[in-house]
């Protein structure tokens, strides 16, 4: 996804959905004609705010990140060698040490760890999930996912990319050290 396509997509969706919702609301109150006009004007206003405020913020926060950071939903796969019990516990302890993690839900029998980050200036929080898969020769694949708590998030300012990169790095350091 290119940066231009992402921002154009965000602009169109924000203008369209805000215009529709506001237009319907105003249409119920004042009639169909005024509702359409109000929706168009409101959609233009919201998209102007998106262009002038939100897109520049996202650009400055993600300009030094790779192109894959533009996606809102992120995932990484890491491969580690070792015993599942030890790797699972080390990953759990690593997540507990991260200051931005609010809650952790370990499910060893399902081979997953779910977590939720704190609310920040950039988001309402992210859902993080680690899924463990056992391979041959004591190799464990760990899939790390980070998605916004609010499912209709269009801009995440690189938060999910930074989450998966940081968690992967911390887990590898903990297991090697």
PyMOL CGO cylinders between C-alpha atoms (Angstrom):
from pymol import cmd
from pymol.cgo import CYLINDER

trace = [
    CYLINDER, 0.00, 0.00, 0.00, 1.40, 3.37, -0.91, 0.3, 1, 1, 1, 1, 1, 1,
    CYLINDER, 1.40, 3.37, -0.91, 1.17, 6.32, 1.41, 0.3, 1, 1, 1, 1, 1, 1,
    CYLINDER, 1.17, 6.32, 1.41, -0.90, 8.31, -1.13, 0.3, 1, 1, 1, 1, 1, 1,
    CYLINDER, -0.90, 8.31, -1.13, -3.42, 5.47, -1.53, 0.3, 1, 1, 1, 1, 1, 1,
    CYLINDER, -3.42, 5.47, -1.53, -3.73, 5.10, 2.24, 0.3, 1, 1, 1, 1, 1, 1,
    CYLINDER, -3.73, 5.10, 2.24, -4.37, 8.80, 2.80, 0.3, 1, 1, 1, 1, 1, 1,
    CYLINDER, -4.37, 8.80, 2.80, -6.78, 9.09, -0.12, 0.3, 1, 1, 1, 1, 1, 1,
    CYLINDER, -6.78, 9.09, -0.12, -8.68, 6.04, 1.16, 0.3, 1, 1, 1, 1, 1, 1,
    CYLINDER, -8.68, 6.04, 1.16, -8.82, 7.54, 4.66, 0.3, 1, 1, 1, 1, 1, 1,
    CYLINDER, -8.82, 7.54, 4.66, -10.02, 10.89, 3.27, 0.3, 1, 1, 1, 1, 1, 1,
    CYLINDER, -10.02, 10.89, 3.27, -12.80, 9.32, 1.20, 0.3, 1, 1, 1, 1, 1, 1,
    CYLINDER, -12.80, 9.32, 1.20, -14.03, 7.00, 3.96, 0.3, 1, 1, 1, 1, 1, 1,
    CYLINDER, -14.03, 7.00, 3.96, -14.09, 9.76, 6.58, 0.3, 1, 1, 1, 1, 1, 1,
    CYLINDER, -14.09, 9.76, 6.58, -15.93, 12.18, 4.27, 0.3, 1, 1, 1, 1, 1, 1,
    CYLINDER, -15.93, 12.18, 4.27, -18.41, 9.56, 3.07, 0.3, 1, 1, 1, 1, 1, 1,
    CYLINDER, -18.41, 9.56, 3.07, -19.33, 7.96, 6.39, 0.3, 1, 1, 1, 1, 1, 1,
    CYLINDER, -19.33, 7.96, 6.39, -19.44, 11.16, 8.40, 0.3, 1, 1, 1, 1, 1, 1,
    CYLINDER, -19.44, 11.16, 8.40, -21.54, 12.81, 5.68, 0.3, 1, 1, 1, 1, 1, 1,
    CYLINDER, -21.54, 12.81, 5.68, -23.96, 9.88, 5.52, 0.3, 1, 1, 1, 1, 1, 1,
    CYLINDER, -23.96, 9.88, 5.52, -24.41, 9.64, 9.30, 0.3, 1, 1, 1, 1, 1, 1,
    CYLINDER, -24.41, 9.64, 9.30, -24.83, 13.38, 9.79, 0.3, 1, 1, 1, 1, 1, 1,
    CYLINDER, -24.83, 13.38, 9.79, -27.04, 13.67, 6.70, 0.3, 1, 1, 1, 1, 1, 1,
    CYLINDER, -27.04, 13.67, 6.70, -29.36, 10.92, 7.94, 0.3, 1, 1, 1, 1, 1, 1,
    CYLINDER, -29.36, 10.92, 7.94, -29.58, 12.53, 11.35, 0.3, 1, 1, 1, 1, 1, 1,
    CYLINDER, -29.58, 12.53, 11.35, -30.34, 15.95, 9.86, 0.3, 1, 1, 1, 1, 1, 1,
    CYLINDER, -30.34, 15.95, 9.86, -32.74, 14.38, 7.34, 0.3, 1, 1, 1, 1, 1, 1,
    CYLINDER, -32.74, 14.38, 7.34, -34.79, 12.89, 10.17, 0.3, 1, 1, 1, 1, 1, 1,
    CYLINDER, -34.79, 12.89, 10.17, -34.99, 16.27, 11.86, 0.3, 1, 1, 1, 1, 1, 1,
    CYLINDER, -34.99, 16.27, 11.86, -35.45, 18.67, 8.93, 0.3, 1, 1, 1, 1, 1, 1,
    CYLINDER, -35.45, 18.67, 8.93, -36.35, 16.62, 5.87, 0.3, 1, 1, 1, 1, 1, 1,
    CYLINDER, -36.35, 16.62, 5.87, -34.61, 14.88, 3.00, 0.3, 1, 1, 1, 1, 1, 1,
    CYLINDER, -34.61, 14.88, 3.00, -33.32, 17.93, 1.09, 0.3, 1, 1, 1, 1, 1, 1,
    CYLINDER, -33.32, 17.93, 1.09, -31.74, 19.77, 4.04, 0.3, 1, 1, 1, 1, 1, 1,
    CYLINDER, -31.74, 19.77, 4.04, -30.36, 16.44, 5.30, 0.3, 1, 1, 1, 1, 1, 1,
    CYLINDER, -30.36, 16.44, 5.30, -28.47, 15.82, 2.05, 0.3, 1, 1, 1, 1, 1, 1,
    CYLINDER, -28.47, 15.82, 2.05, -27.09, 19.36, 2.01, 0.3, 1, 1, 1, 1, 1, 1,
    CYLINDER, -27.09, 19.36, 2.01, -26.06, 19.13, 5.67, 0.3, 1, 1, 1, 1, 1, 1,
    CYLINDER, -26.06, 19.13, 5.67, -24.42, 15.75, 5.08, 0.3, 1, 1, 1, 1, 1, 1,
    CYLINDER, -24.42, 15.75, 5.08, -22.38, 17.04, 2.15, 0.3, 1, 1, 1, 1, 1, 1,
    CYLINDER, -22.38, 17.04, 2.15, -21.24, 20.12, 4.07, 0.3, 1, 1, 1, 1, 1, 1,
    CYLINDER, -21.24, 20.12, 4.07, -20.40, 18.07, 7.17, 0.3, 1, 1, 1, 1, 1, 1,
    CYLINDER, -20.40, 18.07, 7.17, -18.53, 15.46, 5.10, 0.3, 1, 1, 1, 1, 1, 1,
    CYLINDER, -18.53, 15.46, 5.10, -16.46, 18.21, 3.47, 0.3, 1, 1, 1, 1, 1, 1,
    CYLINDER, -16.46, 18.21, 3.47, -15.74, 19.70, 6.92, 0.3, 1, 1, 1, 1, 1, 1,
    CYLINDER, -15.74, 19.70, 6.92, -14.64, 16.37, 8.40, 0.3, 1, 1, 1, 1, 1, 1,
    CYLINDER, -14.64, 16.37, 8.40, -12.46, 15.56, 5.42, 0.3, 1, 1, 1, 1, 1, 1,
    CYLINDER, -12.46, 15.56, 5.42, -10.85, 19.00, 5.70, 0.3, 1, 1, 1, 1, 1, 1,
    CYLINDER, -10.85, 19.00, 5.70, -9.95, 18.24, 9.32, 0.3, 1, 1, 1, 1, 1, 1,
    CYLINDER, -9.95, 18.24, 9.32, -8.54, 14.89, 8.20, 0.3, 1, 1, 1, 1, 1, 1,
    CYLINDER, -8.54, 14.89, 8.20, -6.39, 16.59, 5.54, 0.3, 1, 1, 1, 1, 1, 1,
    CYLINDER, -6.39, 16.59, 5.54, -5.18, 19.41, 7.78, 0.3, 1, 1, 1, 1, 1, 1,
    CYLINDER, -5.18, 19.41, 7.78, -4.69, 17.58, 11.08, 0.3, 1, 1, 1, 1, 1, 1,
    CYLINDER, -4.69, 17.58, 11.08, -4.77, 13.78, 11.13, 0.3, 1, 1, 1, 1, 1, 1,
    CYLINDER, -4.77, 13.78, 11.13, -2.90, 12.98, 7.90, 0.3, 1, 1, 1, 1, 1, 1,
    CYLINDER, -2.90, 12.98, 7.90, 0.07, 15.28, 8.70, 0.3, 1, 1, 1, 1, 1, 1,
    CYLINDER, 0.07, 15.28, 8.70, 0.32, 13.75, 12.18, 0.3, 1, 1, 1, 1, 1, 1,
    CYLINDER, 0.32, 13.75, 12.18, 0.33, 10.24, 10.70, 0.3, 1, 1, 1, 1, 1, 1,
    CYLINDER, 0.33, 10.24, 10.70, 2.86, 11.25, 8.08, 0.3, 1, 1, 1, 1, 1, 1,
    CYLINDER, 2.86, 11.25, 8.08, 5.32, 12.72, 10.59, 0.3, 1, 1, 1, 1, 1, 1,
    CYLINDER, 5.32, 12.72, 10.59, 4.99, 9.73, 12.93, 0.3, 1, 1, 1, 1, 1, 1,
    CYLINDER, 4.99, 9.73, 12.93, 5.45, 7.11, 10.18, 0.3, 1, 1, 1, 1, 1, 1,
    CYLINDER, 5.45, 7.11, 10.18, 7.73, 8.80, 7.62, 0.3, 1, 1, 1, 1, 1, 1,
    CYLINDER, 7.73, 8.80, 7.62, 10.86, 6.95, 8.82, 0.3, 1, 1, 1, 1, 1, 1,
    CYLINDER, 10.86, 6.95, 8.82, 9.13, 3.57, 9.07, 0.3, 1, 1, 1, 1, 1, 1,
    CYLINDER, 9.13, 3.57, 9.07, 9.06, 1.00, 6.25, 0.3, 1, 1, 1, 1, 1, 1,
    CYLINDER, 9.06, 1.00, 6.25, 6.08, 0.83, 3.88, 0.3, 1, 1, 1, 1, 1, 1,
    CYLINDER, 6.08, 0.83, 3.88, 4.61, -2.15, 5.73, 0.3, 1, 1, 1, 1, 1, 1,
    CYLINDER, 4.61, -2.15, 5.73, 4.03, 0.13, 8.76, 0.3, 1, 1, 1, 1, 1, 1,
    CYLINDER, 4.03, 0.13, 8.76, 1.24, 1.84, 6.82, 0.3, 1, 1, 1, 1, 1, 1,
    CYLINDER, 1.24, 1.84, 6.82, -1.09, -1.11, 7.42, 0.3, 1, 1, 1, 1, 1, 1,
    CYLINDER, -1.09, -1.11, 7.42, -3.23, -0.84, 10.54, 0.3, 1, 1, 1, 1, 1, 1,
    CYLINDER, -3.23, -0.84, 10.54, -3.23, -4.58, 11.33, 0.3, 1, 1, 1, 1, 1, 1,
    CYLINDER, -3.23, -4.58, 11.33, 0.27, -5.93, 11.84, 0.3, 1, 1, 1, 1, 1, 1,
    CYLINDER, 0.27, -5.93, 11.84, 1.79, -9.36, 12.36, 0.3, 1, 1, 1, 1, 1, 1,
    CYLINDER, 1.79, -9.36, 12.36, 5.27, -10.89, 12.70, 0.3, 1, 1, 1, 1, 1, 1,
    CYLINDER, 5.27, -10.89, 12.70, 6.47, -14.44, 12.86, 0.3, 1, 1, 1, 1, 1, 1,
    CYLINDER, 6.47, -14.44, 12.86, 9.52, -15.42, 14.83, 0.3, 1, 1, 1, 1, 1, 1,
    CYLINDER, 9.52, -15.42, 14.83, 11.11, -18.84, 15.19, 0.3, 1, 1, 1, 1, 1, 1,
    CYLINDER, 11.11, -18.84, 15.19, 12.74, -19.92, 18.43, 0.3, 1, 1, 1, 1, 1, 1,
    CYLINDER, 12.74, -19.92, 18.43, 14.28, -23.15, 19.55, 0.3, 1, 1, 1, 1, 1, 1,
    CYLINDER, 14.28, -23.15, 19.55, 13.44, -24.66, 22.90, 0.3, 1, 1, 1, 1, 1, 1,
    CYLINDER, 13.44, -24.66, 22.90, 10.88, -26.30, 25.14, 0.3, 1, 1, 1, 1, 1, 1,
    CYLINDER, 10.88, -26.30, 25.14, 7.33, -24.98, 24.74, 0.3, 1, 1, 1, 1, 1, 1,
    CYLINDER, 7.33, -24.98, 24.74, 6.76, -24.55, 28.49, 0.3, 1, 1, 1, 1, 1, 1,
    CYLINDER, 6.76, -24.55, 28.49, 9.92, -22.49, 28.90, 0.3, 1, 1, 1, 1, 1, 1,
    CYLINDER, 9.92, -22.49, 28.90, 9.30, -20.38, 25.78, 0.3, 1, 1, 1, 1, 1, 1,
    CYLINDER, 9.30, -20.38, 25.78, 5.68, -19.74, 26.77, 0.3, 1, 1, 1, 1, 1, 1,
    CYLINDER, 5.68, -19.74, 26.77, 6.66, -18.61, 30.29, 0.3, 1, 1, 1, 1, 1, 1,
    CYLINDER, 6.66, -18.61, 30.29, 9.48, -16.42, 28.98, 0.3, 1, 1, 1, 1, 1, 1,
    CYLINDER, 9.48, -16.42, 28.98, 7.10, -14.74, 26.52, 0.3, 1, 1, 1, 1, 1, 1,
    CYLINDER, 7.10, -14.74, 26.52, 4.58, -14.20, 29.31, 0.3, 1, 1, 1, 1, 1, 1,
    CYLINDER, 4.58, -14.20, 29.31, 7.22, -12.62, 31.55, 0.3, 1, 1, 1, 1, 1, 1,
    CYLINDER, 7.22, -12.62, 31.55, 8.45, -10.45, 28.68, 0.3, 1, 1, 1, 1, 1, 1,
    CYLINDER, 8.45, -10.45, 28.68, 4.94, -9.09, 28.09, 0.3, 1, 1, 1, 1, 1, 1,
    CYLINDER, 4.94, -9.09, 28.09, 4.54, -8.40, 31.82, 0.3, 1, 1, 1, 1, 1, 1,
    CYLINDER, 4.54, -8.40, 31.82, 7.68, -6.26, 31.77, 0.3, 1, 1, 1, 1, 1, 1,
    CYLINDER, 7.68, -6.26, 31.77, 6.42, -4.00, 28.99, 0.3, 1, 1, 1, 1, 1, 1,
    CYLINDER, 6.42, -4.00, 28.99, 5.02, -0.80, 30.52, 0.3, 1, 1, 1, 1, 1, 1,
    CYLINDER, 5.02, -0.80, 30.52, 2.44, -0.19, 27.80, 0.3, 1, 1, 1, 1, 1, 1,
    CYLINDER, 2.44, -0.19, 27.80, 0.70, -3.56, 28.31, 0.3, 1, 1, 1, 1, 1, 1,
    CYLINDER, 0.70, -3.56, 28.31, -2.39, -3.24, 30.50, 0.3, 1, 1, 1, 1, 1, 1,
    CYLINDER, -2.39, -3.24, 30.50, -3.85, -6.75, 30.72, 0.3, 1, 1, 1, 1, 1, 1,
    CYLINDER, -3.85, -6.75, 30.72, -2.52, -10.19, 29.82, 0.3, 1, 1, 1, 1, 1, 1,
    CYLINDER, -2.52, -10.19, 29.82, -4.54, -13.37, 29.29, 0.3, 1, 1, 1, 1, 1, 1,
    CYLINDER, -4.54, -13.37, 29.29, -2.34, -16.48, 29.03, 0.3, 1, 1, 1, 1, 1, 1,
    CYLINDER, -2.34, -16.48, 29.03, -4.04, -19.61, 27.66, 0.3, 1, 1, 1, 1, 1, 1,
    CYLINDER, -4.04, -19.61, 27.66, -1.37, -22.30, 27.73, 0.3, 1, 1, 1, 1, 1, 1,
    CYLINDER, -1.37, -22.30, 27.73, -3.73, -25.12, 26.72, 0.3, 1, 1, 1, 1, 1, 1,
    CYLINDER, -3.73, -25.12, 26.72, -4.73, -23.12, 23.60, 0.3, 1, 1, 1, 1, 1, 1,
    CYLINDER, -4.73, -23.12, 23.60, -1.10, -22.08, 23.03, 0.3, 1, 1, 1, 1, 1, 1,
    CYLINDER, -1.10, -22.08, 23.03, -1.93, -18.37, 22.97, 0.3, 1, 1, 1, 1, 1, 1,
    CYLINDER, -1.93, -18.37, 22.97, -1.30, -15.24, 24.98, 0.3, 1, 1, 1, 1, 1, 1,
    CYLINDER, -1.30, -15.24, 24.98, -3.64, -12.29, 24.50, 0.3, 1, 1, 1, 1, 1, 1,
    CYLINDER, -3.64, -12.29, 24.50, -2.92, -8.80, 25.79, 0.3, 1, 1, 1, 1, 1, 1,
    CYLINDER, -2.92, -8.80, 25.79, -4.34, -5.31, 25.64, 0.3, 1, 1, 1, 1, 1, 1,
    CYLINDER, -4.34, -5.31, 25.64, -2.30, -2.12, 25.64, 0.3, 1, 1, 1, 1, 1, 1,
    CYLINDER, -2.30, -2.12, 25.64, -3.10, 1.05, 27.51, 0.3, 1, 1, 1, 1, 1, 1,
    CYLINDER, -3.10, 1.05, 27.51, -4.92, 3.95, 25.92, 0.3, 1, 1, 1, 1, 1, 1,
    CYLINDER, -4.92, 3.95, 25.92, -2.45, 6.45, 24.51, 0.3, 1, 1, 1, 1, 1, 1,
    CYLINDER, -2.45, 6.45, 24.51, -2.48, 9.73, 22.60, 0.3, 1, 1, 1, 1, 1, 1,
    CYLINDER, -2.48, 9.73, 22.60, -2.29, 7.76, 19.35, 0.3, 1, 1, 1, 1, 1, 1,
    CYLINDER, -2.29, 7.76, 19.35, -5.01, 5.15, 19.97, 0.3, 1, 1, 1, 1, 1, 1,
    CYLINDER, -5.01, 5.15, 19.97, -7.68, 3.68, 22.19, 0.3, 1, 1, 1, 1, 1, 1,
    CYLINDER, -7.68, 3.68, 22.19, -5.36, 0.73, 22.70, 0.3, 1, 1, 1, 1, 1, 1,
    CYLINDER, -5.36, 0.73, 22.70, -4.36, -2.33, 20.74, 0.3, 1, 1, 1, 1, 1, 1,
    CYLINDER, -4.36, -2.33, 20.74, -5.17, -6.01, 21.02, 0.3, 1, 1, 1, 1, 1, 1,
    CYLINDER, -5.17, -6.01, 21.02, -2.02, -8.12, 20.96, 0.3, 1, 1, 1, 1, 1, 1,
    CYLINDER, -2.02, -8.12, 20.96, -2.00, -11.85, 20.43, 0.3, 1, 1, 1, 1, 1, 1,
    CYLINDER, -2.00, -11.85, 20.43, 0.82, -14.37, 20.47, 0.3, 1, 1, 1, 1, 1, 1,
    CYLINDER, 0.82, -14.37, 20.47, 0.04, -17.74, 18.88, 0.3, 1, 1, 1, 1, 1, 1,
    CYLINDER, 0.04, -17.74, 18.88, 2.51, -20.58, 19.39, 0.3, 1, 1, 1, 1, 1, 1,
    CYLINDER, 2.51, -20.58, 19.39, 2.91, -23.40, 16.88, 0.3, 1, 1, 1, 1, 1, 1,
    CYLINDER, 2.91, -23.40, 16.88, 5.18, -26.38, 17.47, 0.3, 1, 1, 1, 1, 1, 1,
    CYLINDER, 5.18, -26.38, 17.47, 7.34, -27.66, 14.62, 0.3, 1, 1, 1, 1, 1, 1,
    CYLINDER, 7.34, -27.66, 14.62, 9.87, -30.45, 14.35, 0.3, 1, 1, 1, 1, 1, 1,
    CYLINDER, 9.87, -30.45, 14.35, 13.21, -30.31, 16.18, 0.3, 1, 1, 1, 1, 1, 1,
    CYLINDER, 13.21, -30.31, 16.18, 11.94, -28.14, 19.08, 0.3, 1, 1, 1, 1, 1, 1,
    CYLINDER, 11.94, -28.14, 19.08, 11.37, -25.16, 16.80, 0.3, 1, 1, 1, 1, 1, 1,
    CYLINDER, 11.37, -25.16, 16.80, 8.47, -22.99, 17.93, 0.3, 1, 1, 1, 1, 1, 1,
    CYLINDER, 8.47, -22.99, 17.93, 6.84, -20.48, 15.60, 0.3, 1, 1, 1, 1, 1, 1,
    CYLINDER, 6.84, -20.48, 15.60, 5.43, -17.48, 17.43, 0.3, 1, 1, 1, 1, 1, 1,
    CYLINDER, 5.43, -17.48, 17.43, 2.96, -15.38, 15.47, 0.3, 1, 1, 1, 1, 1, 1,
    CYLINDER, 2.96, -15.38, 15.47, 2.63, -11.89, 16.96, 0.3, 1, 1, 1, 1, 1, 1,
    CYLINDER, 2.63, -11.89, 16.96, -0.45, -9.87, 16.01, 0.3, 1, 1, 1, 1, 1, 1,
    CYLINDER, -0.45, -9.87, 16.01, -1.33, -6.28, 16.91, 0.3, 1, 1, 1, 1, 1, 1,
    CYLINDER, -1.33, -6.28, 16.91, -4.64, -4.71, 15.89, 0.3, 1, 1, 1, 1, 1, 1,
    CYLINDER, -4.64, -4.71, 15.89, -6.50, -1.60, 17.05, 0.3, 1, 1, 1, 1, 1, 1,
    CYLINDER, -6.50, -1.60, 17.05, -9.15, -2.08, 19.74, 0.3, 1, 1, 1, 1, 1, 1,
    CYLINDER, -9.15, -2.08, 19.74, -11.51, 0.06, 17.66, 0.3, 1, 1, 1, 1, 1, 1,
    CYLINDER, -11.51, 0.06, 17.66, -12.02, -2.09, 14.56, 0.3, 1, 1, 1, 1, 1, 1,
    CYLINDER, -12.02, -2.09, 14.56, -12.80, 0.82, 12.21, 0.3, 1, 1, 1, 1, 1, 1,
    CYLINDER, -12.80, 0.82, 12.21, -9.51, 2.61, 12.86, 0.3, 1, 1, 1, 1, 1, 1,
    CYLINDER, -9.51, 2.61, 12.86, -8.13, 4.11, 9.64, 0.3, 1, 1, 1, 1, 1, 1,
    CYLINDER, -8.13, 4.11, 9.64, -4.88, 5.65, 10.96, 0.3, 1, 1, 1, 1, 1, 1,
    CYLINDER, -4.88, 5.65, 10.96, -2.85, 4.08, 13.75, 0.3, 1, 1, 1, 1, 1, 1,
    CYLINDER, -2.85, 4.08, 13.75, 0.21, 6.35, 13.52, 0.3, 1, 1, 1, 1, 1, 1,
    CYLINDER, 0.21, 6.35, 13.52, 2.50, 3.30, 13.32, 0.3, 1, 1, 1, 1, 1, 1,
    CYLINDER, 2.50, 3.30, 13.32, 1.51, 1.99, 16.77, 0.3, 1, 1, 1, 1, 1, 1,
    CYLINDER, 1.51, 1.99, 16.77, 0.76, -1.59, 15.71, 0.3, 1, 1, 1, 1, 1, 1,
    CYLINDER, 0.76, -1.59, 15.71, 3.95, -1.83, 13.66, 0.3, 1, 1, 1, 1, 1, 1,
    CYLINDER, 3.95, -1.83, 13.66, 5.99, -0.59, 16.63, 0.3, 1, 1, 1, 1, 1, 1,
    CYLINDER, 5.99, -0.59, 16.63, 4.19, -3.05, 18.94, 0.3, 1, 1, 1, 1, 1, 1,
    CYLINDER, 4.19, -3.05, 18.94, 5.01, -6.16, 16.91, 0.3, 1, 1, 1, 1, 1, 1,
    CYLINDER, 5.01, -6.16, 16.91, 8.58, -5.05, 16.25, 0.3, 1, 1, 1, 1, 1, 1,
    CYLINDER, 8.58, -5.05, 16.25, 9.22, -4.27, 19.91, 0.3, 1, 1, 1, 1, 1, 1,
    CYLINDER, 9.22, -4.27, 19.91, 7.60, -7.44, 21.22, 0.3, 1, 1, 1, 1, 1, 1,
    CYLINDER, 7.60, -7.44, 21.22, 9.49, -9.62, 18.73, 0.3, 1, 1, 1, 1, 1, 1,
    CYLINDER, 9.49, -9.62, 18.73, 12.77, -7.95, 19.67, 0.3, 1, 1, 1, 1, 1, 1,
    CYLINDER, 12.77, -7.95, 19.67, 12.11, -8.29, 23.42, 0.3, 1, 1, 1, 1, 1, 1,
    CYLINDER, 12.11, -8.29, 23.42, 11.15, -11.97, 23.12, 0.3, 1, 1, 1, 1, 1, 1,
    CYLINDER, 11.15, -11.97, 23.12, 14.25, -12.79, 21.07, 0.3, 1, 1, 1, 1, 1, 1,
    CYLINDER, 14.25, -12.79, 21.07, 16.47, -10.95, 23.56, 0.3, 1, 1, 1, 1, 1, 1,
    CYLINDER, 16.47, -10.95, 23.56, 14.84, -12.70, 26.53, 0.3, 1, 1, 1, 1, 1, 1,
    CYLINDER, 14.84, -12.70, 26.53, 15.20, -16.15, 24.99, 0.3, 1, 1, 1, 1, 1, 1,
    CYLINDER, 15.20, -16.15, 24.99, 18.80, -15.61, 23.86, 0.3, 1, 1, 1, 1, 1, 1,
    CYLINDER, 18.80, -15.61, 23.86, 19.97, -13.96, 27.08, 0.3, 1, 1, 1, 1, 1, 1,
]
cmd.load_cgo(trace, "trace")
